[in-house]
């Protein structure tokens, strides 16, 4: 049966500064932009807090790592293990593996390889790689995305980290492209489906196709500016999860206004009937 998981994005106003990676086109290198946020809870404290709240699995966004030294990664790994949690996925929230600028594209691949190393050292089971920002109708870019993902799969093969992608950003904004990448890379590539990332009248049909082949679900509810959730739409998504007999983590994603724990709890109430 599915189990309850949380992404650190759901607490992005509580976990301290966000360290966003960006590409400086003039300098032809990566730079880090720091977005200040209060640290109400440290990343090292989070696993025990999640355990006490009934979560069994967690996902960590790359920009929440305040340190990537070996000592800090070991400390984080031990904190997760001592709490009895699973570090299911490290979410690499930057890179464009389909960028037409070869210098940028190769620099991004090197950046991703470094984060695969970090994921391995921190004990993450998986790392989520964005499928690219190219137009979803660009067949050559889709082939490039598949070959780039295969390169990363090969790089990670001896590091104990599985490569997965997600229906996230332009290239994987369609179920067709998500499934094409899975077919091209075989069972070496995994998939995350996020409820919030497909749009339009065919959303549920698209979700149904990708959920059937997903090993991770991001349970994101639609909401208005006040943070009121669209319960009916969310339940329709959860019914697809049930229909396809999905048995992995259901990761709550809340990024609305107000207290983040309150928002997480409101999404959790909708998820709970579908848990084992």
Secondary structure, DSSP 4 states (H G I P E B T S, - for coil): --EEEEEGGGGTTTBS-EEEEEEETTTTEEEEEEE---BSS-HHHHHHHHHHTT--EEEEEGGG-S--SHHHHHHHHHHHHHTT-EEEEEE-----TT-S-HHHHHHHHHHHHHHHHHHHHHT-SEEE----SS-TT-HHHHHHHHHHHHHHHHHHTTTT-EEEEES-SSTTSSHHHHHHHHHHHGGGEEEEEETTT--STTHHHHHHHHHTT-SEEEEE--B-TT--B-HHHHHHHHHHHHHTT--SEEEEE---SS-HHHHHHHHHHHHHTT--
